[in-house]
């Protein structure tokens, strides 16, 4: 990497005020630290509302009879709104009043959050019996006629096909959230970098991104709290419902979190309107070395914003400044100019690969824990919220702190990113050996007694020929013979034994005709059969994932610091906007699709819902683990190669 050393003036912190002549009374809004706190509050609220949506997607699906494709569109609408405007906002926003533009974005996000809750108040109250599956509770083998079973299934499918257009409002709300989030990160980071000392920039940016990553933890916690309250709790007396949050029919107050997030977004956005376009600074001191990566030949200066005395772009344009249309035509030239810088391009692509690992691996990490280590959804989410996410927050902060304490140059920051990449990749390699096998599953991995195994098809053994078992969902049970069955119905169980406690979960299932046992007691208990050594593997995995999250996140702040050092100051905001655009195009959108398709290829048994193939109910754990982890390792390897080319 070629680095050009030159003499430059040292930037002064906005919180260190010194004016020529009489000292003026300063406002709290003239302090860059207050701006950092306000920006952190806004980014925390943004991260919270994004994760909260993910936490209530299944609730929305059941509340409005949405299909998985529908909720997928809702989840991706944020990116659509953000992608549509991020380049324009980043380019023109650099010349505008950045704090006010960030504040306007926060208000738009608040409006989007409030609109997300609106469908609940525009539709009828939720009827408990409305979506109650007639086959729920019919896990046990029953000799109900196939005609009656088909009528029950037809009723469910007819209810499912009722079109509910409320999800269009949810899509529009997410688009608004994406549009509002457009100026927050690129303009906020550039504003902070313009008003702090160069050596302090990494620490400030590290704090900023740590707050953003902490938002999802708050979102999942908020989701778990809100869904404990009934969806129509403000309209009815919940004491007369007769159901609890453990009941499959329960719909939580999904809308409450959006209202709270909207209020937080609005309040934090208001503070942004108090900050000036540029903070007062001391006169620059000469004689301080700075570092900037060699750029391509400079662009035509007709679109470069004039600089104020403090180095920040001025909002007062000359009379002969180009028109809006002329500036729009310049944007492709600016983009080409930035991408012609090999250091900028390699760093931005390496960051995309690193984010792709996070977006793809983390999106299915909860599911991975459920499948590999037989955890419940609640347990998996709680573990992630209490371990991986806090470690990632700490890692981002430590990355920024190390850059500051070691006073790393651009080359030093790249070397740090490479070292962090190697260590985190080694952690991912260890995941290949930490997991549990699928184990014996009747009709899927092992045959029923002496009958032929038909992989991927519904088991049709003689012992369940009269049971009319449904395959829209499964509730695995562990037979006394050590074999897992898809449900008590597929085990041929006809009745429940006496409960050991007051909880139905602890009841034994008896009369299981498909379970061969040496004794006369052919019984089953709810849940998959335990795999030897699985608990020990999980504890090791949990320790390694914490270390991986901590170390891997340390590369984020150095990457951003390198990026803003490789471009000229007047293009800093636009360069950050281009970064976030490519992060979404390459890092956030494709990886979940690629990881999801790869995971589906390891499926052993699919559900059947209304004649169509539904979700995967059982995976080949070994193939799942190897493919899932290998994809992350490949992306990590590509990122390392890109770092080396700089």
Secondary structure, 3 states (H helix, E strand, C coil): CCEEEEEEEECCCCCCCCCCCCCCCCCHHHCHHHHHHHHHHHHHHHHHHHHHHHHCHHHHHHHCCCCHHHHHHHHHHHHHHHHHHHHHHHHHHCCCCHHHHHHHHHHHHHHHHHHHHHHHHHCCCCCCCCCCCCCCCCCCCCCCCHHHHHHHHHHHHHHHCCCCCHHHHHHHHHHHHHHHHHHHHHHHHHHHHHCCCHHHHHHHHHHHHHHHHHHHHHHHHHHHHHCCCECCCCCCCHHHCCCCCCCCCCCECHHHHHHHHHHHHHHHHHHHCCCCCCCCCCCCEEEEEEEEECCCCCCCCCCCCCECCCCCECCCCCCCCCCHHHHHHHHHHHHHHHHCCHHHHHHHHHHHHHHHHHHHHHHCHHHHHHHHHCCCHHHHHHHHHHCHHHHHHHHHHHHHHHHHHCCCCHHHHHHHHHHHHHHHHHHHHHHCCCCCCCCCEECCCECCCCCCCCCCCCCCCHHHCCCCCCCCCCCCEEECCCCEECCCCCCCCCEECCCCCCCHHHCEEECCCCCCCCCCCCCEEECCCCCCCHHHHHHHHHHHHHHHHHHHHHHHHHHHHHHHHCCCHHHHHHHHHHHHHHHHHHHHHHHHHHHHHHHHCCEEEEEEECCEEEEEEEECHHHHHHHHHHHHHHHHHHHHHHHHCC
